[in-house]
Amino acid sequence: MGSEIQQRVDELITQIDAAFDGVVLGEGISLWESDGIDDYCGKNELQALRAKDEKIDWRKIPVDHLSHCNAAPSFLDARGLYFHLPAFLTAELRHEIDVGFIDRLIFDSFGAPEFKTLLTPSQRHAIIACISFCVSNYESCYDAAIISEAIMRYSLPEKTN
């Protein structure tokens, strides 16, 4: 990775870190719990999996957990996705995982798309910055209309019902 690109990655990670500072899981579905849902675990197993998960500081989630639970974005609820989003983004920007999380932001392919109702303006800006970065570095992979739609999707607050 070139020094200019690495500098931009570092800036994006700083932006994500500031934007999502203080976000906690609350009652949302946790990472290992989502893996258990994917594996059709029972209620007691899901509780045991949740007990071992980080719920307070997304920065403390080990990268190998994110990598192992790569299907999590499909099984997290809105609150769970909101909490885990900065950890997945940061790990992907650092090339520590390869789960296509930013692609999922671009294509809006999450199990709980209503997580967008939880985003603050600074969090929306961080997501848009990540999308823009990926497009500028891997532009041949994306259609301009899809990118415009993705940026618009994160530019405007979602309406709650």
Short mmCIF file of the C-alpha atoms (twelve columns), coordinates in Angstrom:
data_MODEL
# 
_entry.id   MODEL 
# 
loop_
_atom_site.group_PDB 
_atom_site.id 
_atom_site.type_symbol 
_atom_site.label_atom_id 
_atom_site.label_alt_id 
_atom_site.label_comp_id 
_atom_site.label_asym_id 
_atom_site.label_seq_id 
_atom_site.Cartn_x 
_atom_site.Cartn_y 
_atom_site.Cartn_z 
_atom_site.pdbx_PDB_model_num 
ATOM 1   C CA . MET A 1   0.000   0.000   0.000   1 
ATOM 2   C CA . GLY A 2   1.442   3.367   -0.996  1 
ATOM 3   C CA . SER A 3   2.157   5.987   1.633   1 
ATOM 4   C CA . GLU A 4   -0.614  8.303   0.356   1 
ATOM 5   C CA . ILE A 5   -3.150  5.495   0.492   1 
ATOM 6   C CA . GLN A 6   -1.937  4.426   3.939   1 
ATOM 7   C CA . GLN A 7   -2.229  8.018   5.150   1 
ATOM 8   C CA . ARG A 8   -5.833  8.166   3.870   1 
ATOM 9   C CA . VAL A 9   -6.616  4.830   5.549   1 
ATOM 10  C CA . ASP A 10  -5.238  6.172   8.823   1 
ATOM 11  C CA . GLU A 11  -7.379  9.312   8.443   1 
ATOM 12  C CA . LEU A 12  -10.490 7.218   7.767   1 
ATOM 13  C CA . ILE A 13  -9.833  5.046   10.799  1 
ATOM 14  C CA . THR A 14  -9.422  8.159   12.952  1 
ATOM 15  C CA . GLN A 15  -12.712 9.488   11.551  1 
ATOM 16  C CA . ILE A 16  -14.495 6.189   12.267  1 
ATOM 17  C CA . ASP A 17  -13.002 6.049   15.754  1 
ATOM 18  C CA . ALA A 18  -14.252 9.545   16.598  1 
ATOM 19  C CA . ALA A 19  -17.665 9.105   14.969  1 
ATOM 20  C CA . PHE A 20  -18.457 5.822   16.720  1 
ATOM 21  C CA . ASP A 21  -16.834 6.628   20.066  1 
ATOM 22  C CA . GLY A 22  -19.153 5.628   22.888  1 
ATOM 23  C CA . VAL A 23  -21.393 3.351   20.797  1 
ATOM 24  C CA . VAL A 24  -22.330 0.303   22.880  1 
ATOM 25  C CA . LEU A 25  -24.183 -2.888  21.984  1 
ATOM 26  C CA . GLY A 26  -26.995 -2.568  24.493  1 
ATOM 27  C CA . GLU A 27  -29.655 -5.198  23.820  1 
ATOM 28  C CA . GLY A 28  -28.485 -5.763  20.241  1 
ATOM 29  C CA . ILE A 29  -27.384 -9.132  18.913  1 
ATOM 30  C CA . SER A 30  -23.697 -9.731  19.619  1 
ATOM 31  C CA . LEU A 31  -21.030 -11.104 17.290  1 
ATOM 32  C CA . TRP A 32  -20.733 -14.703 18.525  1 
ATOM 33  C CA . GLU A 33  -24.461 -14.735 19.172  1 
ATOM 34  C CA . SER A 34  -25.005 -13.917 15.473  1 
ATOM 35  C CA . ASP A 35  -22.682 -16.788 14.569  1 
ATOM 36  C CA . GLY A 36  -24.835 -19.037 16.759  1 
ATOM 37  C CA . ILE A 37  -27.981 -17.834 14.994  1 
ATOM 38  C CA . ASP A 38  -26.313 -18.724 11.689  1 
ATOM 39  C CA . ASP A 39  -25.571 -22.186 13.130  1 
ATOM 40  C CA . TYR A 40  -29.176 -22.640 14.417  1 
ATOM 41  C CA . CYS A 41  -28.097 -22.752 18.080  1 
ATOM 42  C CA . GLY A 42  -30.713 -23.010 20.803  1 
ATOM 43  C CA . LYS A 43  -31.566 -20.346 23.351  1 
ATOM 44  C CA . ASN A 44  -29.086 -21.566 26.013  1 
ATOM 45  C CA . GLU A 45  -26.260 -21.818 23.485  1 
ATOM 46  C CA . LEU A 46  -26.998 -18.304 22.219  1 
ATOM 47  C CA . GLN A 47  -26.899 -16.953 25.780  1 
ATOM 48  C CA . ALA A 48  -23.525 -18.636 26.362  1 
ATOM 49  C CA . LEU A 49  -22.162 -17.209 23.113  1 
ATOM 50  C CA . ARG A 50  -23.418 -13.736 23.988  1 
ATOM 51  C CA . ALA A 51  -21.773 -13.947 27.405  1 
ATOM 52  C CA . LYS A 52  -18.317 -14.124 25.828  1 
ATOM 53  C CA . ASP A 53  -18.850 -11.164 23.492  1 
ATOM 54  C CA . GLU A 54  -17.618 -7.586  23.784  1 
ATOM 55  C CA . LYS A 55  -20.605 -5.326  24.373  1 
ATOM 56  C CA . ILE A 56  -19.100 -2.001  25.505  1 
ATOM 57  C CA . ASP A 57  -16.159 -1.048  23.271  1 
ATOM 58  C CA . TRP A 58  -16.187 -2.162  19.633  1 
ATOM 59  C CA . ARG A 59  -12.429 -1.425  19.479  1 
ATOM 60  C CA . LYS A 60  -11.795 -4.418  21.765  1 
ATOM 61  C CA . ILE A 61  -13.344 -6.951  19.381  1 
ATOM 62  C CA . PRO A 62  -10.475 -9.188  18.193  1 
ATOM 63  C CA . VAL A 63  -9.956  -9.227  14.440  1 
ATOM 64  C CA . ASP A 64  -9.963  -13.025 14.400  1 
ATOM 65  C CA . HIS A 65  -13.491 -12.930 15.875  1 
ATOM 66  C CA . LEU A 66  -14.645 -10.623 13.077  1 
ATOM 67  C CA . SER A 67  -13.036 -12.906 10.533  1 
ATOM 68  C CA . HIS A 68  -14.572 -16.054 12.025  1 
ATOM 69  C CA . CYS A 69  -18.024 -14.459 12.297  1 
ATOM 70  C CA . ASN A 70  -17.935 -13.123 8.738   1 
ATOM 71  C CA . ALA A 71  -21.643 -13.889 8.201   1 
ATOM 72  C CA . ALA A 72  -22.566 -11.716 11.196  1 
ATOM 73  C CA . PRO A 73  -23.845 -8.759  9.141   1 
ATOM 74  C CA . SER A 74  -26.639 -11.022 7.874   1 
ATOM 75  C CA . PHE A 75  -27.711 -12.098 11.362  1 
ATOM 76  C CA . LEU A 76  -27.201 -8.958  13.454  1 
ATOM 77  C CA . ASP A 77  -30.197 -6.827  14.336  1 
ATOM 78  C CA . ALA A 78  -30.079 -3.049  13.808  1 
ATOM 79  C CA . ARG A 79  -28.404 -2.337  17.146  1 
ATOM 80  C CA . GLY A 80  -25.911 -5.166  16.693  1 
ATOM 81  C CA . LEU A 81  -24.977 -3.990  13.214  1 
ATOM 82  C CA . TYR A 82  -24.640 -0.399  14.451  1 
ATOM 83  C CA . PHE A 83  -22.237 -1.511  17.196  1 
ATOM 84  C CA . HIS A 84  -20.123 -3.832  15.037  1 
ATOM 85  C CA . LEU A 85  -19.996 -1.611  11.930  1 
ATOM 86  C CA . PRO A 86  -16.937 0.438   12.994  1 
ATOM 87  C CA . ALA A 87  -15.001 -2.703  13.960  1 
ATOM 88  C CA . PHE A 88  -15.683 -4.324  10.583  1 
ATOM 89  C CA . LEU A 89  -14.894 -1.095  8.708   1 
ATOM 90  C CA . THR A 90  -11.620 -0.555  10.541  1 
ATOM 91  C CA . ALA A 91  -10.473 -4.156  10.099  1 
ATOM 92  C CA . GLU A 92  -11.315 -4.120  6.396   1 
ATOM 93  C CA . LEU A 93  -9.534  -0.811  5.796   1 
ATOM 94  C CA . ARG A 94  -6.446  -2.277  7.483   1 
ATOM 95  C CA . HIS A 95  -6.741  -5.396  5.268   1 
ATOM 96  C CA . GLU A 96  -7.011  -7.529  8.411   1 
ATOM 97  C CA . ILE A 97  -10.218 -9.176  7.174   1 
ATOM 98  C CA . ASP A 98  -11.679 -9.788  3.764   1 
ATOM 99  C CA . VAL A 99  -15.415 -10.029 4.274   1 
ATOM 100 C CA . GLY A 100 -16.532 -7.352  1.818   1 
ATOM 101 C CA . PHE A 101 -18.146 -5.233  4.518   1 
ATOM 102 C CA . ILE A 102 -17.737 -2.000  2.561   1 
ATOM 103 C CA . ASP A 103 -19.274 -3.724  -0.464  1 
ATOM 104 C CA . ARG A 104 -22.242 -4.584  1.722   1 
ATOM 105 C CA . LEU A 105 -22.563 -0.884  2.623   1 
ATOM 106 C CA . ILE A 106 -22.482 0.000   -1.057  1 
ATOM 107 C CA . PHE A 107 -25.044 -2.624  -2.061  1 
ATOM 108 C CA . ASP A 108 -27.159 -2.283  1.118   1 
ATOM 109 C CA . SER A 109 -27.137 -6.017  1.696   1 
ATOM 110 C CA . PHE A 110 -27.598 -6.328  5.438   1 
ATOM 111 C CA . GLY A 111 -30.100 -8.373  7.367   1 
ATOM 112 C CA . ALA A 112 -31.116 -5.250  9.334   1 
ATOM 113 C CA . PRO A 113 -31.010 -2.243  6.980   1 
ATOM 114 C CA . GLU A 114 -32.913 -0.192  9.575   1 
ATOM 115 C CA . PHE A 115 -29.587 0.256   11.407  1 
ATOM 116 C CA . LYS A 116 -29.276 3.432   9.322   1 
ATOM 117 C CA . THR A 117 -31.897 5.078   11.560  1 
ATOM 118 C CA . LEU A 118 -29.341 4.979   14.386  1 
ATOM 119 C CA . LEU A 119 -26.569 6.791   12.494  1 
ATOM 120 C CA . THR A 120 -25.517 10.297  13.476  1 
ATOM 121 C CA . PRO A 121 -24.364 12.822  10.848  1 
ATOM 122 C CA . SER A 122 -20.684 12.201  11.695  1 
ATOM 123 C CA . GLN A 123 -21.199 8.449   11.376  1 
ATOM 124 C CA . ARG A 124 -22.892 8.939   7.998   1 
ATOM 125 C CA . HIS A 125 -19.942 11.076  6.856   1 
ATOM 126 C CA . ALA A 126 -17.489 8.369   7.949   1 
ATOM 127 C CA . ILE A 127 -19.385 5.719   5.978   1 
ATOM 128 C CA . ILE A 128 -19.550 7.938   2.894   1 
ATOM 129 C CA . ALA A 129 -15.817 8.653   3.209   1 
ATOM 130 C CA . CYS A 130 -15.099 4.890   3.302   1 
ATOM 131 C CA . ILE A 131 -17.295 4.254   0.271   1 
ATOM 132 C CA . SER A 132 -15.651 7.113   -1.618  1 
ATOM 133 C CA . PHE A 133 -12.189 5.853   -0.701  1 
ATOM 134 C CA . CYS A 134 -12.924 2.358   -1.968  1 
ATOM 135 C CA . VAL A 135 -14.421 3.660   -5.171  1 
ATOM 136 C CA . SER A 136 -11.462 5.953   -5.834  1 
ATOM 137 C CA . ASN A 137 -9.008  3.089   -5.282  1 
ATOM 138 C CA . TYR A 138 -11.008 0.289   -6.914  1 
ATOM 139 C CA . GLU A 139 -13.172 2.285   -9.322  1 
ATOM 140 C CA . SER A 140 -13.358 -0.412  -11.992 1 
ATOM 141 C CA . CYS A 141 -15.281 -2.650  -9.582  1 
ATOM 142 C CA . TYR A 142 -18.254 -0.313  -9.153  1 
ATOM 143 C CA . ASP A 143 -20.944 1.167   -11.367 1 
ATOM 144 C CA . ALA A 144 -21.284 4.960   -10.988 1 
ATOM 145 C CA . ALA A 145 -25.067 4.759   -10.488 1 
ATOM 146 C CA . ILE A 146 -24.693 2.237   -7.666  1 
ATOM 147 C CA . ILE A 147 -22.120 4.446   -5.938  1 
ATOM 148 C CA . SER A 148 -24.314 7.532   -6.287  1 
ATOM 149 C CA . GLU A 149 -27.219 5.598   -4.803  1 
ATOM 150 C CA . ALA A 150 -25.084 4.366   -1.902  1 
ATOM 151 C CA . ILE A 151 -23.779 7.840   -1.108  1 
ATOM 152 C CA . MET A 152 -27.311 9.231   -1.243  1 
ATOM 153 C CA . ARG A 153 -28.545 6.421   1.022   1 
ATOM 154 C CA . TYR A 154 -26.076 7.399   3.750   1 
ATOM 155 C CA . SER A 155 -26.373 11.149  3.158   1 
ATOM 156 C CA . LEU A 156 -29.942 11.466  4.334   1 
ATOM 157 C CA . PRO A 157 -31.320 10.327  7.682   1 
ATOM 158 C CA . GLU A 158 -33.637 7.339   7.456   1 
ATOM 159 C CA . LYS A 159 -37.236 7.938   8.398   1 
ATOM 160 C CA . THR A 160 -38.478 5.874   11.308  1 
ATOM 161 C CA . ASN A 161 -41.977 4.442   11.189  1 
# 
